[in-house]
Amino acid sequence: MRRALRMRAERRQLMTAEAEVLGELRRLRARLPQLTGALAASADGLVLAHDTVDGEAESVAALTAAALGVGQRLTDSAGQGRFRELLVRGENGYVATYAAGGSAVLTLLAEPRINVGRLHLEARRSSARIGELVDGALERRDLN
């Protein structure tokens, strides 16, 4: 019971950062017009903010959480340290996931014509900012 209450309180606190995280997602999409979607989620798959088609946000967040788990195990097993990012290329474009602090991830959907180097550069900056926002919200919760 305590764990469930703690998780609810944590989710409420994460949602307080939603407006700022959404602003960061929108600025990122403005810098990278080839992005077709942007999503910030908690490590367990809760959507924090998104700038995507509404119907896909929840499913992308859940799949991101699963991919994050696999990525974390893979980097750990291979001795490569903590998970940082994952890039998947499909016929119709890219799905890129970046660690965002200790509690969140940034997932981006991009057209196939995107400059992948620029994608990484901009996404790494945004994921660091989102990580600061989310981790800061969680720290404020712990202080209260």
Phi and psi in degrees as GROMACS dihedral restraints (atoms count N, CA, C in turn):
[ dihedral_restraints ]
;  ai    aj    ak    al  type     phi  dphi    fc
    3     4     5     6     1   -62.0    20    10
    4     5     6     7     1   -40.4    20    10
    6     7     8     9     1   -61.9    20    10
    7     8     9    10     1   -42.9    20    10
    9    10    11    12     1   -63.5    20    10
   10    11    12    13     1   -42.0    20    10
   12    13    14    15     1   -65.1    20    10
   13    14    15    16     1   -40.9    20    10
   15    16    17    18     1   -63.6    20    10
   16    17    18    19     1   -41.5    20    10
   18    19    20    21     1   -65.3    20    10
   19    20    21    22     1   -39.6    20    10
   21    22    23    24     1   -64.1    20    10
   22    23    24    25     1   -42.2    20    10
   24    25    26    27     1   -63.7    20    10
   25    26    27    28     1   -40.0    20    10
   27    28    29    30     1   -64.0    20    10
   28    29    30    31     1   -43.1    20    10
   30    31    32    33     1   -64.1    20    10
   31    32    33    34     1   -40.0    20    10
   33    34    35    36     1   -60.9    20    10
   34    35    36    37     1   -42.3    20    10
   36    37    38    39     1   -65.9    20    10
   37    38    39    40     1   -40.2    20    10
   39    40    41    42     1   -61.5    20    10
   40    41    42    43     1   -36.8    20    10
   42    43    44    45     1   -68.2    20    10
   43    44    45    46     1   -20.4    20    10
   45    46    47    48     1   -66.6    20    10
   46    47    48    49     1   -23.9    20    10
   48    49    50    51     1   -88.5    20    10
   49    50    51    52     1     1.3    20    10
   51    52    53    54     1   -56.3    20    10
   52    53    54    55     1   -47.0    20    10
   54    55    56    57     1   -62.5    20    10
   55    56    57    58     1   -42.2    20    10
   57    58    59    60     1   -69.5    20    10
   58    59    60    61     1   -38.7    20    10
   60    61    62    63     1   -66.0    20    10
   61    62    63    64     1   -42.6    20    10
   63    64    65    66     1   -61.5    20    10
   64    65    66    67     1   -40.0    20    10
   66    67    68    69     1   -60.0    20    10
   67    68    69    70     1   -41.3    20    10
   69    70    71    72     1   -64.9    20    10
   70    71    72    73     1   -40.2    20    10
   72    73    74    75     1   -62.6    20    10
   73    74    75    76     1   -41.2    20    10
   75    76    77    78     1   -68.2    20    10
   76    77    78    79     1   -39.1    20    10
   78    79    80    81     1   -65.1    20    10
   79    80    81    82     1   -38.8    20    10
   81    82    83    84     1   -63.0    20    10
   82    83    84    85     1   -44.7    20    10
   84    85    86    87     1   -65.2    20    10
   85    86    87    88     1   -30.8    20    10
   87    88    89    90     1   -69.0    20    10
   88    89    90    91     1   -36.5    20    10
   90    91    92    93     1   -75.5    20    10
   91    92    93    94     1   -26.6    20    10
   93    94    95    96     1  -124.6    20    10
   94    95    96    97     1    84.7    20    10
   96    97    98    99     1   -63.4    20    10
   97    98    99   100     1   -16.0    20    10
   99   100   101   102     1   -81.3    20    10
  100   101   102   103     1    -1.2    20    10
  102   103   104   105     1   -74.8    20    10
  103   104   105   106     1   136.1    20    10
  105   106   107   108     1  -105.7    20    10
  106   107   108   109     1    -7.6    20    10
  108   109   110   111     1  -171.7    20    10
  109   110   111   112     1   154.5    20    10
  111   112   113   114     1  -145.6    20    10
  112   113   114   115     1   139.2    20    10
  114   115   116   117     1  -145.9    20    10
  115   116   117   118     1   133.4    20    10
  117   118   119   120     1  -112.8    20    10
  118   119   120   121     1   133.4    20    10
  120   121   122   123     1  -139.9    20    10
  121   122   123   124     1   157.7    20    10
  123   124   125   126     1   -73.0    20    10
  124   125   126   127     1   163.8    20    10
  126   127   128   129     1   -62.8    20    10
  127   128   129   130     1   -21.4    20    10
  129   130   131   132     1   -94.8    20    10
  130   131   132   133     1     8.1    20    10
  132   133   134   135     1    97.5    20    10
  133   134   135   136     1    10.5    20    10
  135   136   137   138     1   -81.9    20    10
  136   137   138   139     1   126.0    20    10
  138   139   140   141     1   -68.2    20    10
  139   140   141   142     1   122.8    20    10
  141   142   143   144     1   -92.6    20    10
  142   143   144   145     1   -42.7    20    10
  144   145   146   147     1  -163.9    20    10
  145   146   147   148     1   150.5    20    10
  147   148   149   150     1  -151.0    20    10
  148   149   150   151     1   151.5    20    10
  150   151   152   153     1  -129.5    20    10
  151   152   153   154     1    67.7    20    10
  153   154   155   156     1  -141.5    20    10
  154   155   156   157     1   178.5    20    10
  156   157   158   159     1   -65.0    20    10
  157   158   159   160     1   129.3    20    10
  159   160   161   162     1   -51.3    20    10
  160   161   162   163     1   -44.6    20    10
  162   163   164   165     1   -62.8    20    10
  163   164   165   166     1   -24.1    20    10
  165   166   167   168     1   -96.7    20    10
  166   167   168   169     1   -11.3    20    10
  168   169   170   171     1   -61.1    20    10
  169   170   171   172     1   -48.6    20    10
  171   172   173   174     1   -64.2    20    10
  172   173   174   175     1   -43.8    20    10
  174   175   176   177     1   -70.5    20    10
  175   176   177   178     1   -37.7    20    10
  177   178   179   180     1   -65.5    20    10
  178   179   180   181     1   -39.7    20    10
  180   181   182   183     1   -63.7    20    10
  181   182   183   184     1   -42.3    20    10
  183   184   185   186     1   -65.2    20    10
  184   185   186   187     1   -43.6    20    10
  186   187   188   189     1   -67.7    20    10
  187   188   189   190     1   -33.9    20    10
  189   190   191   192     1   -62.6    20    10
  190   191   192   193     1   -42.1    20    10
  192   193   194   195     1   -61.7    20    10
  193   194   195   196     1   -41.1    20    10
  195   196   197   198     1   -65.9    20    10
  196   197   198   199     1   -44.4    20    10
  198   199   200   201     1   -64.1    20    10
  199   200   201   202     1   -37.6    20    10
  201   202   203   204     1   -60.6    20    10
  202   203   204   205     1   -45.0    20    10
  204   205   206   207     1   -59.5    20    10
  205   206   207   208     1   -44.8    20    10
  207   208   209   210     1   -65.6    20    10
  208   209   210   211     1   -43.8    20    10
  210   211   212   213     1   -61.2    20    10
  211   212   213   214     1   -41.0    20    10
  213   214   215   216     1   -64.5    20    10
  214   215   216   217     1   -44.1    20    10
  216   217   218   219     1   -65.5    20    10
  217   218   219   220     1   -39.3    20    10
  219   220   221   222     1   -64.8    20    10
  220   221   222   223     1   -48.8    20    10
  222   223   224   225     1   -64.8    20    10
  223   224   225   226     1   -36.6    20    10
  225   226   227   228     1   -66.9    20    10
  226   227   228   229     1   -48.6    20    10
  228   229   230   231     1   -63.4    20    10
  229   230   231   232     1   -34.1    20    10
  231   232   233   234     1   -84.8    20    10
  232   233   234   235     1    -1.3    20    10
  234   235   236   237     1    71.5    20    10
  235   236   237   238     1    29.9    20    10
  237   238   239   240     1   -99.8    20    10
  238   239   240   241     1     9.3    20    10
  240   241   242   243     1    85.0    20    10
  241   242   243   244     1  -160.5    20    10
  243   244   245   246     1   -72.9    20    10
  244   245   246   247     1   149.3    20    10
  246   247   248   249     1   -59.8    20    10
  247   248   249   250     1   136.6    20    10
  249   250   251   252     1  -121.4    20    10
  250   251   252   253     1   -49.5    20    10
  252   253   254   255     1  -159.7    20    10
  253   254   255   256     1   160.0    20    10
  255   256   257   258     1  -141.4    20    10
  256   257   258   259     1   132.5    20    10
  258   259   260   261     1  -124.6    20    10
  259   260   261   262     1   126.1    20    10
  261   262   263   264     1  -120.2    20    10
  262   263   264   265     1   130.6    20    10
  264   265   266   267     1  -111.1    20    10
  265   266   267   268     1   125.2    20    10
  267   268   269   270     1  -113.7    20    10
  268   269   270   271     1   177.6    20    10
  270   271   272   273     1   -59.0    20    10
  271   272   273   274     1   -33.0    20    10
  273   274   275   276     1  -107.6    20    10
  274   275   276   277     1    14.0    20    10
  276   277   278   279     1   141.5    20    10
  277   278   279   280     1  -160.7    20    10
  279   280   281   282     1  -120.0    20    10
  280   281   282   283     1   151.0    20    10
  282   283   284   285     1  -123.1    20    10
  283   284   285   286     1   122.3    20    10
  285   286   287   288     1  -124.5    20    10
  286   287   288   289     1   132.7    20    10
  288   289   290   291     1  -124.0    20    10
  289   290   291   292     1   134.4    20    10
  291   292   293   294     1  -128.8    20    10
  292   293   294   295     1   137.4    20    10
  294   295   296   297     1   -62.6    20    10
  295   296   297   298     1   138.9    20    10
  297   298   299   300     1  -129.4    20    10
  298   299   300   301     1    87.1    20    10
  300   301   302   303     1    73.0    20    10
  301   302   303   304     1  -158.7    20    10
  303   304   305   306     1   -89.8    20    10
  304   305   306   307     1    -9.0    20    10
  306   307   308   309     1  -130.1    20    10
  307   308   309   310     1     0.4    20    10
  309   310   311   312     1  -140.1    20    10
  310   311   312   313     1   167.4    20    10
  312   313   314   315     1  -137.3    20    10
  313   314   315   316     1   153.2    20    10
  315   316   317   318     1  -114.3    20    10
  316   317   318   319     1   125.6    20    10
  318   319   320   321     1  -121.0    20    10
  319   320   321   322     1   131.5    20    10
  321   322   323   324     1  -122.0    20    10
  322   323   324   325     1   142.0    20    10
  324   325   326   327     1  -111.3    20    10
  325   326   327   328     1   131.6    20    10
  327   328   329   330     1  -137.2    20    10
  328   329   330   331     1   150.8    20    10
  330   331   332   333     1   -66.1    20    10
  331   332   333   334     1   156.6    20    10
  333   334   335   336     1   -65.4    20    10
  334   335   336   337     1   -20.1    20    10
  336   337   338   339     1   -86.8    20    10
  337   338   339   340     1     3.9    20    10
  339   340   341   342     1   -66.9    20    10
  340   341   342   343     1   147.2    20    10
  342   343   344   345     1   -78.7    20    10
  343   344   345   346     1   109.4    20    10
  345   346   347   348     1   -64.3    20    10
  346   347   348   349     1   -35.1    20    10
  348   349   350   351     1   -61.9    20    10
  349   350   351   352     1   -43.7    20    10
  351   352   353   354     1   -67.0    20    10
  352   353   354   355     1   -38.9    20    10
  354   355   356   357     1   -55.6    20    10
  355   356   357   358     1   -50.3    20    10
  357   358   359   360     1   -61.5    20    10
  358   359   360   361     1   -45.7    20    10
  360   361   362   363     1   -58.4    20    10
  361   362   363   364     1   -52.2    20    10
  363   364   365   366     1   -69.1    20    10
  364   365   366   367     1   -40.5    20    10
  366   367   368   369     1   -68.0    20    10
  367   368   369   370     1   -37.3    20    10
  369   370   371   372     1   -63.6    20    10
  370   371   372   373     1   -39.8    20    10
  372   373   374   375     1   -63.8    20    10
  373   374   375   376     1   -47.5    20    10
  375   376   377   378     1   -66.7    20    10
  376   377   378   379     1   -39.0    20    10
  378   379   380   381     1   -65.2    20    10
  379   380   381   382     1   -35.4    20    10
  381   382   383   384     1   -64.3    20    10
  382   383   384   385     1   -42.9    20    10
  384   385   386   387     1   -65.6    20    10
  385   386   387   388     1   -44.2    20    10
  387   388   389   390     1   -62.9    20    10
  388   389   390   391     1   -40.4    20    10
  390   391   392   393     1   -59.6    20    10
  391   392   393   394     1   -41.7    20    10
  393   394   395   396     1   -62.3    20    10
  394   395   396   397     1   -43.1    20    10
  396   397   398   399     1   -64.8    20    10
  397   398   399   400     1   -47.6    20    10
  399   400   401   402     1   -70.1    20    10
  400   401   402   403     1   -47.2    20    10
  402   403   404   405     1   -62.9    20    10
  403   404   405   406     1   -36.6    20    10
  405   406   407   408     1   -63.6    20    10
  406   407   408   409     1   -40.7    20    10
  408   409   410   411     1   -63.6    20    10
  409   410   411   412     1   -39.6    20    10
  411   412   413   414     1   -69.2    20    10
  412   413   414   415     1   -36.9    20    10
  414   415   416   417     1   -65.4    20    10
  415   416   417   418     1   -40.1    20    10
  417   418   419   420     1   -62.5    20    10
  418   419   420   421     1   -36.7    20    10
  420   421   422   423     1   -63.4    20    10
  421   422   423   424     1   -42.2    20    10
  423   424   425   426     1   -66.7    20    10
  424   425   426   427     1   -29.5    20    10
  426   427   428   429     1   -75.7    20    10
  427   428   429   430     1   -25.1    20    10
